[in-house]
Amino acid sequence: EKKKSRGRGHMIIQAEKVASCNDQLIMTLAGSDLVKVGSKIRRSFGGKSDPFVVVSRKNPSGEYMSVWRSEVCYSTLHPTWSCRLPLQRVCNADLDRPILFEIFDWEKSGSHKDMGKVQTTVRRILDLPSFNIKHTKCNDSSAGTLKIQRAEIWKIPSMLEYTSGSCEINFMAAVDFSASNNFVKRFHRSESSGSNFLQQRYKLSSESLHFFSEVGFPNEYQAALSSIGSILSDYGCHRSAPLYAFGAKIDGHSDSIFVVPEIDANEGDHNMRRMLTSYKSAFSFPGLEMTEPTLLAPVIREAARNAKLMTIENEQAYSVLLVLTDGKIDDVDQTIDTLVENAADAPLSIVIVGVGGGNFEDMMRLDGDEEAGGCLVSSEGKKCPRDLVQFVPFRKYSKTMSHLTAETLAEIPLQLVTYFMSKGIRPTPPDDATCTH
């Protein structure tokens, strides 16, 4: 007889078809006269209870699954909690599915004490009722009251609804020209037109990430700009897309960022063809010097300024900035401050693409997903009000275009919708749109 293995557990996997729903449930909950477990006397305000609430939904198996946990309200028996949750997560868009509110008294040890629970449905919550909190170990008929002060369902539009109306998406790109791109300084001399003196120009080392192959193979910057830029620009309008360079000096002057002019651009050329031509021609600029430090904050400020200017002509103008970099920047903290204090309030999404095989820890930090609480925090402690940065390591996805497209566009639709909703801007119906795309 085969002996049973010891020390092995088991896993149960349950599956459920997810409803297609973008709506959100907004709630404000207020507890009143809460009591501690085992207490027969209601504690007055200012007691030492530290309540928090957990919201769970009932699965088809009959078990409850947690969907949200509130922050702790310290030293009170009259807590208030607010939340905005996807309706799909709360009840899978089924307003009659049972949901459970469980209130706990927070303990530092992690052994939180049960203070009571309420079972209801989203449909009933929308009537703003008050519930008696029940607790099996409490001798009182009620362990307090849970009042639904606010409950409403927000209809959240999609990015397609915006772009089908008067929303236009503007594209811009910024390329890292700093000396950290595996660059070896080698010069060749050439006559400067219209003058008698010689100008020094860069000759790119084959070790540089900017090296141009004589047989026509694109370098990683060209490949990333062409593939990811084409993805983003296809969603944009037909106006010319600016190309910025940062991390370089021209004739000894360092402005942190400069616009790469279009070279021999034909009227019918696609934005990407114009950008690629301008990018390559930039290395023939007289006086170009790839230097340090590498500063990204000025790029973000300029992009945010341009994004805000676009809204003068069209309230529903939204911009996407593509940043191509080897990952080494010298102003990470200043860049985070700029994102939180400046860019977050602009109609802007930022896609940072890591080129080469360098260290991208700073870029992942700017993404914000790995930060505590899932958002960026400025040096003064201010939280970023929304997510606006997506980091994409180019080498990881470059071999499969579908994966690269999915990763690049993963967060932009929600970022666009979140921004417009925060400003109270709804999509314009296609028939009423001032322009079509």
C-alpha positions in Angstrom: 0.0 0.0 0.0 1.4 3.3 -1.0 2.1 5.6 2.0 0.6 9.0 2.0 3.1 11.9 1.6 3.5 14.0 4.7 4.0 17.7 4.8 2.2 18.3 1.6 -0.8 20.6 1.2 -3.2 21.0 -1.6 -4.6 23.9 -3.6 -8.1 24.4 -4.8 -8.6 26.5 -7.9 -12.0 28.0 -8.6 -12.9 29.7 -11.8 -15.7 32.1 -12.7 -16.5 34.0 -15.9 -15.7 37.6 -15.4 -18.4 40.1 -16.4 -17.4 42.8 -18.9 -18.0 46.0 -16.8 -16.0 49.2 -16.2 -18.4 50.7 -13.7 -17.3 51.6 -10.2 -19.0 51.5 -6.9 -18.4 54.6 -4.7 -19.2 54.2 -1.0 -18.9 56.0 2.2 -19.4 53.9 5.3 -19.9 55.2 8.9 -19.8 53.0 12.0 -21.6 54.1 15.1 -21.4 52.9 18.8 -19.2 50.0 18.0 -18.3 47.7 20.9 -15.4 45.5 21.5 -15.7 41.7 21.6 -16.7 40.5 25.0 -17.6 44.0 26.2 -21.1 44.5 27.7 -20.7 48.3 28.0 -20.6 50.5 24.9 -17.3 52.4 24.9 -17.5 56.1 24.6 -15.8 58.1 21.7 -12.1 58.3 22.3 -11.8 54.7 23.4 -9.0 52.4 22.3 -10.7 50.6 19.5 -8.9 50.8 16.1 -11.6 49.5 13.7 -11.2 48.7 10.0 -13.6 47.0 7.6 -13.2 44.2 5.1 -15.6 43.9 2.2 -16.0 40.4 0.7 -18.1 38.9 -2.1 -19.8 35.5 -2.1 -18.4 33.1 -4.7 -20.5 30.5 -6.5 -18.9 27.9 -4.2 -20.6 29.7 -1.2 -17.4 31.0 0.3 -16.6 34.6 0.7 -13.6 36.3 -0.9 -12.1 39.5 0.3 -12.2 42.3 -2.3 -11.2 45.4 -0.2 -9.7 46.3 3.1 -10.0 49.8 4.5 -7.5 51.8 6.4 -7.5 51.7 10.2 -9.3 54.4 12.1 -7.4 54.7 15.4 -9.0 55.3 18.8 -12.6 55.7 17.8 -15.9 53.8 18.0 -17.4 56.0 15.2 -15.2 55.4 12.2 -15.8 56.5 8.6 -14.4 54.8 5.5 -14.6 55.8 1.8 -13.7 53.7 -1.2 -14.1 53.5 -5.0 -14.1 49.9 -6.2 -14.7 48.3 -9.6 -18.2 46.8 -9.6 -16.8 43.8 -11.3 -14.6 43.1 -8.3 -17.3 43.7 -5.7 -20.0 41.6 -7.2 -19.0 40.6 -10.8 -21.6 43.2 -11.9 -24.4 41.2 -10.2 -26.2 43.7 -7.9 -28.0 40.9 -6.1 -24.9 38.9 -5.2 -24.4 38.7 -1.4 -21.6 40.8 -0.1 -20.2 40.9 3.5 -18.9 43.8 5.6 -16.7 42.5 8.5 -15.4 45.0 11.1 -12.3 44.2 13.1 -10.4 45.8 15.9 -6.8 46.2 14.7 -4.1 44.6 16.8 -0.3 45.1 16.3 0.2 41.4 16.7 -1.9 40.7 13.6 -4.6 38.8 15.7 -7.3 41.3 14.9 -10.5 41.0 16.9 -13.9 40.4 15.3 -16.3 43.4 16.0 -19.2 42.2 14.0 -20.5 41.8 10.5 -23.3 42.8 8.1 -24.5 40.8 5.0 -26.3 42.6 2.2 -26.2 43.3 -1.5 -25.1 46.2 -3.7 -28.7 46.8 -4.8 -29.8 47.3 -1.2 -26.7 49.5 -0.4 -27.9 51.9 -3.1 -30.9 52.7 -0.9 -28.5 54.1 1.7 -29.7 52.0 4.6 -28.5 51.6 8.2 -27.6 48.1 9.4 -27.4 46.7 12.9 -24.0 45.0 13.2 -24.4 41.5 14.5 -21.9 39.6 16.6 -22.5 36.1 17.9 -20.4 36.6 21.1 -22.0 40.0 22.0 -24.8 39.9 24.5 -26.3 43.1 23.1 -28.9 42.8 20.4 -26.6 44.9 18.2 -22.9 45.5 18.2 -23.4 48.9 16.8 -24.6 50.4 13.5 -23.2 50.6 10.0 -24.6 53.5 8.0 -24.2 53.7 4.3 -23.8 57.5 3.9 -23.0 57.4 0.2 -23.5 54.7 -2.5 -23.6 55.2 -6.2 -22.5 53.5 -9.3 -20.4 55.5 -11.7 -20.6 54.6 -15.4 -17.0 54.6 -16.5 -16.5 55.2 -20.3 -13.9 53.5 -22.3 -10.9 55.0 -24.1 -12.7 54.1 -27.4 -15.7 56.2 -26.4 -13.4 59.2 -26.0 -11.4 58.7 -29.2 -14.6 58.1 -31.1 -15.7 61.6 -30.1 -13.6 64.7 -30.0 -10.6 63.3 -28.0 -7.3 63.5 -29.9 -4.1 61.8 -28.7 -0.8 63.7 -29.4 2.5 61.9 -29.5 6.0 63.1 -28.6 9.3 61.3 -27.9 12.5 61.9 -26.1 15.8 60.1 -26.7 18.7 59.7 -24.2 21.8 61.2 -25.8 24.0 61.0 -22.6 27.5 59.6 -22.5 26.3 56.5 -20.5 25.1 54.8 -23.7 28.3 52.8 -24.0 29.8 55.7 -25.9 33.5 56.1 -26.8 34.5 59.7 -27.7 36.0 59.6 -31.1 36.1 62.6 -33.4 36.6 63.3 -37.0 37.2 66.7 -38.6 35.2 68.1 -41.4 35.0 71.5 -43.1 32.1 73.6 -41.8 30.1 75.1 -44.7 30.4 78.8 -44.9 33.5 79.1 -42.6 37.2 78.5 -42.7 37.5 76.6 -39.4 37.2 73.0 -38.7 34.3 71.5 -36.7 34.6 68.5 -34.5 31.9 65.9 -34.9 31.2 62.6 -33.2 32.0 59.3 -34.8 29.9 56.7 -33.0 31.7 53.7 -31.6 30.4 50.2 -32.5 29.9 49.7 -28.7 27.5 52.6 -28.5 23.7 51.9 -28.2 23.4 54.7 -30.9 25.8 53.0 -33.4 24.5 53.0 -37.0 25.3 49.8 -38.8 26.7 50.2 -42.3 24.6 47.2 -43.5 21.4 48.9 -42.4 20.5 47.0 -39.2 18.8 49.4 -36.8 20.3 50.0 -33.4 18.2 49.5 -30.3 17.1 53.1 -30.2 16.0 53.0 -33.8 14.2 49.7 -33.3 12.4 50.9 -30.1 11.4 54.2 -31.6 10.2 52.6 -34.8 8.2 49.7 -33.2 6.8 51.3 -30.0 6.6 54.8 -31.6 4.5 53.4 -34.4 2.1 51.7 -31.9 1.6 55.0 -30.1 1.5 57.3 -33.0 -1.2 55.2 -34.8 -3.5 56.2 -31.9 -2.6 59.9 -32.4 -3.8 62.7 -34.6 -1.9 63.7 -37.8 -0.1 66.7 -36.4 3.7 66.6 -36.4 5.2 64.8 -33.4 8.2 66.5 -31.7 11.4 64.7 -30.9 13.4 65.8 -27.9 17.0 64.9 -27.0 18.4 65.1 -23.5 21.8 64.4 -21.9 23.9 66.3 -24.5 25.4 69.7 -25.2 25.5 71.7 -28.4 28.5 74.1 -28.8 29.2 73.7 -25.1 25.7 74.8 -24.0 23.7 72.4 -21.9 20.0 73.1 -21.8 19.1 69.7 -20.4 16.7 69.2 -23.3 16.5 70.4 -26.9 14.2 69.8 -29.9 15.7 67.8 -32.7 14.7 69.6 -35.9 13.0 67.8 -38.7 15.5 67.2 -41.6 14.2 67.0 -45.2 10.7 66.0 -44.0 8.2 65.5 -46.8 4.7 66.5 -46.3 3.3 63.0 -46.7 5.9 61.3 -44.4 4.6 59.3 -41.4 5.6 60.7 -38.0 7.8 57.8 -37.4 9.7 58.2 -40.6 10.3 61.9 -39.8 11.4 61.1 -36.3 13.8 58.4 -37.4 15.4 60.7 -40.0 15.7 63.5 -37.5 17.2 61.1 -34.9 19.9 59.9 -37.2 20.8 63.4 -38.5 21.2 64.7 -34.9 24.6 63.0 -34.7 25.9 65.2 -37.5 25.1 68.4 -35.7 28.3 70.5 -35.3 29.3 70.9 -31.7 27.2 67.9 -30.4 28.7 66.5 -27.2 27.2 63.6 -25.4 27.8 64.3 -21.7 26.5 63.9 -18.2 24.6 64.3 -15.9 21.4 62.8 -17.4 18.4 64.8 -16.3 14.9 63.5 -16.9 12.9 65.9 -14.8 13.2 68.8 -17.4 11.9 66.4 -20.1 8.8 65.6 -18.0 8.2 69.3 -17.3 8.4 70.2 -20.9 6.0 67.4 -21.9 3.5 68.4 -19.2 3.7 72.0 -20.4 3.0 71.0 -24.0 0.2 68.6 -23.0 -1.6 71.4 -21.1 -1.1 73.8 -24.1 -2.9 71.3 -26.3 -6.0 71.6 -24.2 -6.4 75.3 -25.2 -7.6 74.2 -28.7 -9.3 71.0 -27.5 -10.4 70.3 -24.0 -10.2 66.6 -24.8 -6.6 66.6 -26.0 -4.4 64.0 -24.4 -0.7 63.4 -24.9 1.6 60.4 -24.7 5.4 60.9 -24.1 7.7 58.1 -25.2 11.1 58.2 -23.3 13.9 56.0 -24.7 16.8 55.7 -22.2 19.6 53.3 -21.1 18.2 53.7 -17.6 20.9 55.8 -16.0 19.6 59.1 -14.8 21.0 61.4 -12.1 17.8 63.1 -10.9 15.5 60.3 -9.8 14.1 62.1 -6.8 13.6 65.3 -8.7 11.9 63.4 -11.5 9.5 61.8 -9.0 8.7 65.3 -7.6 8.0 66.5 -11.1 5.7 63.6 -11.8 3.7 64.2 -8.6 3.7 68.0 -8.5 3.5 68.8 -12.2 2.8 66.0 -14.6 0.0 64.2 -12.7 -2.3 67.2 -13.3 -1.6 67.3 -17.0 -3.4 65.2 -19.7 -0.3 63.1 -20.1 0.8 59.4 -20.0 4.5 58.5 -20.1 5.9 55.3 -21.5 9.6 54.8 -20.5 11.4 52.2 -22.7 14.6 50.7 -21.3 17.2 50.3 -24.1 20.1 48.0 -23.8 20.9 45.6 -20.9 21.6 48.1 -18.1 20.2 48.5 -14.6 16.6 49.7 -14.8 15.8 49.9 -11.1 15.3 53.7 -11.3 12.9 53.2 -14.2 10.9 50.7 -12.3 10.8 53.1 -9.4 9.4 55.8 -11.6 6.7 53.3 -12.8 5.4 53.4 -9.2 3.9 49.9 -9.3 6.7 48.6 -7.0 6.4 51.5 -4.5 4.7 51.1 -1.1 1.0 51.6 -1.6 1.4 51.3 -5.4 2.0 55.0 -6.1 4.8 57.5 -6.2 5.4 59.8 -3.2 7.2 63.1 -3.5 10.1 64.2 -1.3 7.5 66.2 0.7 5.3 63.2 1.3 2.6 64.0 -1.3 1.1 61.0 -3.0 0.7 61.0 -6.8 -3.0 61.3 -7.4 -3.0 58.9 -10.4 -0.8 56.4 -12.3 0.7 58.0 -15.4 4.0 56.1 -16.0 4.5 52.7 -17.7 8.0 51.1 -17.9 8.8 48.7 -20.7 12.2 46.8 -21.0 12.6 46.7 -24.8 14.8 43.6 -25.0 12.3 41.5 -23.0 9.4 42.0 -25.5 11.2 43.1 -28.7 11.1 39.6 -30.3 7.3 39.4 -30.2 5.4 42.4 -31.6 2.1 41.4 -30.1 3.6 41.2 -26.6 5.4 44.5 -27.1 2.1 46.1 -28.2 0.2 44.7 -25.3 2.8 45.8 -22.7 3.1 49.3 -24.2 -0.6 49.9 -24.3 -1.4 48.1 -21.0 -2.0 51.1 -18.9 -2.7 54.1 -21.3 -6.5 53.5 -21.7 -7.1 53.5 -18.0 -4.8 56.4 -17.5 -6.6 58.5 -20.1 -10.0 57.6 -18.7 -9.0 58.2 -15.1 -7.6 61.7 -16.0 -10.7 62.8 -17.9 -13.0 61.5 -15.2 -11.1 63.3 -12.5 -11.7 66.5 -14.4 -15.4 65.7 -14.9 -14.9 65.5 -18.7 -17.2 62.9 -20.4 -16.8 61.6 -23.9 -18.4 63.6 -26.7 -20.9 61.6 -28.8 -19.5 60.9 -32.2 -22.2 62.9 -33.9 -21.4 66.0 -31.8 -17.6 65.7 -32.1 -15.8 68.6 -33.6 -13.3 66.4 -35.3 -13.2 62.7 -36.3 -10.4 60.2 -36.0 
